[in-house]
Every structure is written in C-alpha cells, then in structure tokens.
Amino acid sequence: MPEHISIPRGPIELAADLYWPDGVQPLRAVVLSTPGSSVKEQIGANYASRLADRGIAALVFDPAHQGQSGGEPRDLEDPYRRSEDISYAIDALTTIPGIDPHRIGVLGICAGGGYAVHAARTDHRIKAVGVVDPGEMGASFRGFQADGPAAALDLLAEARIQEARTGRLTREKWLPDTMGEAEAAGVTDVDLLQALRYYRTERGRNEHSTNRRLARSDSLLIGFDAFHLVDQLMTQPLQLILAENLDGTGFDEAGKRLWDLAPNPVDRMVVNGARHYEMYDLPEYVDAAVDRLATFYTDHL
C-alpha cells in the first residue's frame, strides 16, 4: 500500500501517493506525470506500484485543481501548472528521509509525457526522463479545432467574457460519460472506444476523476508547446516507449519529434501489439514498459 502524503504548493496542497520499494536507502525515486483527466489511483498507480516492485520509489499525485488536490476553479487543465506541479513534487521528495535528492527522475504517460518533458527542460534536479506514448497537448488541441486554432481562440475569448459577466464557468467533457452515450453519438474510432472502456467503465473508473475540463483550459492548451527548447535545454537522458499501433493518434508523431529534438536520447522501445490505451493497464504491455523503464532508471539514477 502506498504512503499518502500532501505536497505544499503555495496556498494549496497536492494529494499524492508514495510507493516504497524494499531495499537499501538512500533510494532513487521517480515522479510520475499522468494523462489528462486521470487521477493518481488510475494509470499512475499501475506504473508506480510496478516501479516500486523493481526497487525504485515512485511518487504519483493529483494535479492542482483536479482529483483530491486543492485549487480553484476545479477541473482546470493548465499545461504550465501541470508541468510546475512536477517541480513541487520534487521539492517534497527531496525532504523525505531515505530519498536521495540527486537520484530523482520523471516518468510521463500520454499528456503527462509532454508535461514531464516541459518540466525537465528547466528543472535539472530531474536526472532522467522516461515517457510512454508522450502527448504534445498543444499540437493535439490545435488539431482538434475544425476552423483552426485562431478561430477557436476568438470563440473562447467571447465565452470567457460571458463567464465573467455571469459567474458561471463552462465545462467540457473529455469523453462521453457512458458507452451508451458514445453508441448513440455513433462513435466508432477504436482508440476512443478503448479510452471509454478504460475511463468510463468499472475497469478504470475512479470517483475522483470527473471527466470534465474547464473550458478556459483550452486557450492555454492551444498555445502550449511541450517540446519548446528541448534541443537546447533538456540535457537529461531520455527513454522513449511507444505502443506499436499509434496511427492516427498523434502520439507517434509526438514521439518522433521528441526523439529527434532530444540531445541525449538513450533508448527507444516499441511495445509489440499494443494500442495507446492498452498501455494504461493491460499487464503484458505495462510490465514490458516498466521492465525497460526500471533498467533505464537503474542505469541513470
């Protein structure tokens, strides 16, 4: 069972779980940065518990404004704050007896991969960077806009004016709330259906994951570039892990861009047979990824 801890973050606190391995201290440790909309008990726990089983302390937390962490307004997905959360988590780790403050790495999954990279560029307390299907949320959200990102920003500006006037905040769904809702909407995309089967069924659902995103998040996401200045600033060794079947998801393109930019790419692994959302919890794929990650962190922390 993990140790529940609170991480000071200015006027609020982040809710976190620390997974301890059996082993000799001082310990190497990894901070996990999780996918958008997820909470610490979901994908992060699957990876953190396995890293601990392999001798690496692992800290997973709910982002500010989400899950059991503090922060208002709720359901904000601010990519800059998501990245900064990682540095606050490292602050906390460096004060915990038994953790070696000079042997701390980061692991980012999906959108969390982009946030982990963004943090590592300028926080060189991070000594090694691992990512699984890293997402570049800025590119994704710019691509989602049917009439282009600039037109979307115009609409978001008007919506924010109305929010200020009425005091009512607008929230969007990350995904349909149920499989039935998705079927009624005619959803057929295999990856979206796999996301639904993870997040919106008993398989992966968690009461603290609201499936809501504050609409004002989108203007921040549209202007974000997780990999900006990676080629100049991110000197840490990089472990890249990709599912084999990523066509049409954007994760393959983000992974290639990151690999090409990184000054110190160490290892690239493709998990045969896997699709993106299967990397969240299917044991054969998660175990394969964590085995390679554990070797990477052991070598570089």
C-alpha positions as CSV (number, residue, x, y, z in Angstrom):
1,M,0.0,0.0,0.0
2,P,1.3,3.5,-0.8
3,E,2.0,6.1,1.8
4,H,-0.4,9.0,1.4
5,I,1.3,12.4,1.6
6,S,0.4,16.1,1.0
7,I,2.7,18.3,-1.1
8,P,2.7,22.0,-0.4
9,R,2.1,24.1,-3.5
10,G,1.9,27.7,-2.5
11,P,-1.6,28.2,-0.8
12,I,-2.8,24.8,-1.8
13,E,-1.7,21.1,-1.4
14,L,-1.4,18.3,-3.8
15,A,-2.6,14.9,-2.8
16,A,0.0,12.2,-3.5
17,D,0.8,8.6,-3.0
18,L,4.4,7.4,-2.5
19,Y,5.2,3.8,-3.3
20,W,8.2,2.5,-1.4
21,P,10.3,-0.5,-2.5
22,D,12.0,-2.9,-0.3
23,G,15.7,-2.1,-0.5
24,V,18.7,-0.2,0.8
25,Q,18.5,3.6,1.3
26,P,19.2,6.2,0.1
27,L,16.8,5.4,-2.8
28,R,16.5,6.5,-6.3
29,A,13.0,7.9,-7.0
30,V,10.7,8.8,-9.9
31,V,7.9,11.3,-10.0
32,L,5.0,10.3,-12.3
33,S,3.1,12.7,-14.5
34,T,-0.2,11.2,-15.5
35,P,-2.6,11.5,-18.5
36,G,-5.0,14.4,-18.8
37,S,-8.3,13.8,-16.9
38,S,-6.7,10.9,-14.8
39,V,-6.1,10.7,-11.1
40,K,-3.4,9.1,-9.1
41,E,-5.3,5.9,-8.5
42,Q,-5.5,5.1,-12.2
43,I,-2.7,4.8,-14.7
44,G,-0.1,6.4,-12.4
45,A,-0.7,3.7,-9.7
46,N,-0.3,1.0,-12.2
47,Y,3.2,2.2,-13.1
48,A,4.2,3.5,-9.7
49,S,3.5,0.2,-7.9
50,R,5.4,-1.8,-10.6
51,L,8.4,0.6,-10.3
52,A,8.4,0.0,-6.5
53,D,8.3,-3.7,-7.1
54,R,11.5,-3.2,-9.1
55,G,13.3,-1.3,-6.4
56,I,12.5,2.3,-7.4
57,A,10.5,4.7,-5.1
58,A,7.7,6.2,-7.1
59,L,5.5,9.3,-6.3
60,V,2.2,9.9,-8.1
61,F,0.0,12.9,-7.4
62,D,-3.3,14.5,-8.5
63,P,-2.6,17.7,-10.4
64,A,-3.6,21.0,-8.9
65,H,-7.4,21.8,-9.5
66,Q,-8.1,18.1,-10.0
67,G,-8.8,14.9,-8.1
68,Q,-8.1,15.2,-4.3
69,S,-5.7,18.1,-4.7
70,G,-6.6,21.7,-3.9
71,G,-7.0,24.5,-6.3
72,E,-9.9,26.6,-7.6
73,P,-11.5,26.6,-10.1
74,R,-11.9,22.9,-10.3
75,D,-11.2,20.8,-13.5
76,L,-8.6,23.3,-14.8
77,E,-6.2,21.7,-17.2
78,D,-3.4,24.3,-17.3
79,P,-0.4,22.8,-19.0
80,Y,2.0,25.2,-17.4
81,R,0.7,24.5,-13.9
82,R,0.7,20.7,-14.7
83,S,4.4,21.0,-15.5
84,E,5.1,23.1,-12.5
85,D,3.3,20.5,-10.3
86,I,6.2,18.1,-11.0
87,S,8.7,20.5,-9.6
88,Y,6.7,20.9,-6.4
89,A,6.5,17.1,-6.1
90,I,10.3,17.1,-6.4
91,D,10.5,19.7,-3.6
92,A,8.6,17.3,-1.4
93,L,10.7,14.2,-2.4
94,T,13.9,16.0,-1.5
95,T,12.8,16.4,2.1
96,I,11.8,12.8,2.7
97,P,14.3,10.7,4.6
98,G,15.6,7.8,2.6
99,I,15.2,9.5,-0.8
100,D,18.4,10.6,-2.5
101,P,17.8,14.1,-3.8
102,H,20.4,13.6,-6.5
103,R,18.8,10.5,-7.9
104,I,15.3,11.7,-9.0
105,G,13.8,11.0,-12.4
106,V,10.4,11.6,-14.0
107,L,8.0,9.4,-15.9
108,G,5.3,10.9,-18.1
109,I,2.5,9.0,-19.7
110,C,0.3,10.3,-22.6
111,A,-0.3,14.0,-21.9
112,G,1.8,13.7,-18.8
113,G,4.8,12.8,-21.1
114,G,4.7,16.2,-22.6
115,Y,4.4,17.8,-19.1
116,A,7.3,15.8,-17.9
117,V,9.5,16.9,-20.7
118,H,8.4,20.5,-20.3
119,A,9.4,20.4,-16.6
120,A,12.7,18.6,-17.2
121,R,13.9,21.3,-19.6
122,T,14.4,23.8,-16.8
123,D,14.4,21.7,-13.7
124,H,17.7,19.9,-13.7
125,R,17.1,18.2,-10.4
126,I,15.4,15.7,-12.8
127,K,18.3,13.4,-13.8
128,A,16.5,11.0,-16.2
129,V,13.3,11.3,-18.3
130,G,11.1,8.4,-19.2
131,V,8.0,8.8,-21.3
132,V,5.3,6.3,-22.5
133,D,3.4,7.5,-25.6
134,P,4.2,11.1,-24.9
135,G,1.4,13.6,-25.9
136,E,2.1,17.1,-27.1
137,M,-1.2,18.7,-25.9
138,G,-0.7,21.9,-27.8
139,A,-0.4,20.2,-31.2
140,S,-3.3,18.0,-30.3
141,F,-5.6,20.8,-29.3
142,R,-4.6,22.9,-32.3
143,G,-5.5,20.0,-34.5
144,F,-8.9,19.5,-32.8
145,Q,-10.2,22.9,-34.0
146,A,-12.4,22.4,-37.1
147,D,-12.0,26.1,-38.2
148,G,-8.4,26.4,-37.0
149,P,-6.9,27.4,-33.7
150,A,-7.1,31.2,-34.2
151,A,-10.8,31.0,-34.8
152,A,-11.2,28.8,-31.7
153,L,-9.4,31.3,-29.6
154,D,-11.9,34.0,-30.8
155,L,-14.8,31.9,-29.6
156,L,-13.1,31.1,-26.3
157,A,-12.5,34.8,-25.8
158,E,-16.2,35.5,-26.1
159,A,-17.1,32.6,-23.8
160,R,-14.7,33.9,-21.2
161,I,-16.4,37.3,-21.3
162,Q,-19.7,35.7,-20.7
163,E,-18.2,33.7,-17.8
164,A,-17.0,36.9,-16.2
165,R,-20.4,38.5,-16.6
166,T,-22.5,35.6,-15.3
167,G,-20.1,33.9,-12.9
168,R,-21.0,30.6,-14.4
169,L,-18.0,28.5,-15.6
170,T,-18.3,26.3,-18.6
171,R,-17.0,22.7,-18.5
172,E,-16.5,20.3,-21.4
173,K,-16.4,16.5,-21.3
174,W,-13.1,14.8,-22.0
175,L,-15.1,11.8,-23.2
176,P,-18.7,10.7,-23.4
177,D,-19.9,9.8,-19.9
178,T,-21.0,6.3,-20.8
179,M,-20.6,3.7,-23.5
180,G,-24.3,4.1,-24.3
181,E,-23.8,7.8,-24.9
182,A,-20.9,7.0,-27.2
183,E,-23.0,4.5,-29.2
184,A,-25.9,7.0,-29.5
185,A,-23.4,9.5,-30.9
186,G,-22.1,7.0,-33.4
187,V,-18.6,6.7,-32.0
188,T,-16.6,4.1,-34.0
189,D,-13.0,5.1,-33.6
190,V,-11.2,2.2,-32.0
191,D,-8.9,4.3,-29.8
192,L,-11.7,6.5,-28.5
193,L,-13.7,3.4,-27.7
194,Q,-10.7,2.0,-25.8
195,A,-10.4,5.2,-23.9
196,L,-14.0,4.9,-22.9
197,R,-13.6,1.3,-21.8
198,Y,-10.8,2.3,-19.5
199,Y,-12.1,5.6,-18.1
200,R,-15.9,5.2,-18.2
201,T,-16.4,1.6,-17.1
202,E,-15.5,-0.3,-13.9
203,R,-12.2,-1.3,-15.5
204,G,-10.6,2.0,-14.7
205,R,-13.3,4.5,-13.5
206,N,-12.5,6.4,-10.3
207,E,-14.8,8.6,-8.3
208,H,-12.3,11.5,-8.2
209,S,-11.9,11.6,-12.0
210,T,-14.7,13.9,-13.1
211,N,-14.4,13.6,-16.9
212,R,-14.7,17.4,-17.1
213,R,-12.4,20.1,-18.3
214,L,-12.9,23.8,-17.6
215,A,-13.4,25.4,-21.0
216,R,-10.9,28.2,-20.2
217,S,-8.2,25.4,-20.2
218,D,-8.5,25.2,-24.0
219,S,-6.9,28.6,-24.8
220,L,-3.9,27.6,-22.6
221,L,-3.6,24.2,-24.3
222,I,-3.9,25.7,-27.8
223,G,-0.9,27.9,-27.2
224,F,1.2,25.3,-25.5
225,D,4.3,23.6,-26.9
226,A,5.6,20.9,-24.5
227,F,8.8,20.5,-26.5
228,H,9.8,24.1,-27.0
229,L,13.6,24.5,-26.5
230,V,14.1,20.8,-25.7
231,D,17.0,20.7,-28.1
232,Q,18.7,23.4,-26.1
233,L,17.7,22.8,-22.5
234,M,16.8,19.1,-21.9
235,T,20.2,17.5,-21.4
236,Q,18.9,14.5,-19.4
237,P,19.0,11.0,-20.8
238,L,15.7,10.1,-22.5
239,Q,13.9,6.7,-22.5
240,L,11.0,6.7,-25.1
241,I,8.4,3.9,-25.1
242,L,5.7,3.7,-27.7
243,A,2.8,1.4,-28.4
244,E,3.1,-0.3,-31.8
245,N,-0.3,0.8,-33.1
246,L,-0.4,4.5,-32.9
247,D,-1.5,5.5,-36.4
248,G,-3.9,8.4,-36.3
249,T,-3.4,9.2,-32.6
250,G,-0.7,11.8,-32.9
251,F,1.4,10.0,-30.3
252,D,3.7,8.5,-32.9
253,E,4.3,12.0,-34.4
254,A,4.9,13.5,-30.9
255,G,7.3,10.6,-30.0
256,K,9.3,11.1,-33.2
257,R,9.5,14.9,-32.7
258,L,10.7,14.4,-29.2
259,W,13.3,11.8,-30.1
260,D,14.7,14.0,-32.9
261,L,14.9,17.1,-30.6
262,A,16.4,15.4,-27.5
263,P,20.1,16.0,-27.1
264,N,20.6,12.8,-25.2
265,P,18.2,10.0,-26.5
266,V,19.3,6.8,-24.9
267,D,16.7,4.1,-25.8
268,R,13.5,3.8,-27.9
269,M,11.2,0.8,-27.3
270,V,8.1,-0.2,-29.3
271,V,5.7,-2.5,-27.4
272,N,4.6,-5.0,-29.9
273,G,0.8,-5.4,-30.4
274,A,-0.2,-2.6,-28.1
275,R,-2.5,0.3,-28.8
276,H,-2.3,3.5,-26.8
277,Y,-5.0,3.0,-24.2
278,E,-3.9,-0.6,-23.7
279,M,-0.6,0.8,-22.3
280,Y,-2.7,2.1,-19.3
281,D,-3.4,-1.2,-17.6
282,L,-3.0,-4.4,-19.6
283,P,-0.4,-6.3,-17.7
284,E,1.6,-7.7,-20.6
285,Y,2.1,-4.2,-22.0
286,V,2.6,-2.3,-18.8
287,D,5.0,-4.9,-17.5
288,A,7.1,-4.8,-20.7
289,A,7.3,-1.0,-20.4
290,V,8.2,-1.0,-16.7
291,D,10.9,-3.6,-17.2
292,R,12.6,-1.3,-19.7
293,L,12.0,1.8,-17.6
294,A,13.4,0.1,-14.5
295,T,16.6,-0.7,-16.3
296,F,16.8,2.8,-17.6
297,Y,16.4,4.4,-14.2
298,T,18.8,2.0,-12.6
299,D,21.4,2.9,-15.1
300,H,20.9,6.6,-15.0
301,L,19.9,7.5,-11.4
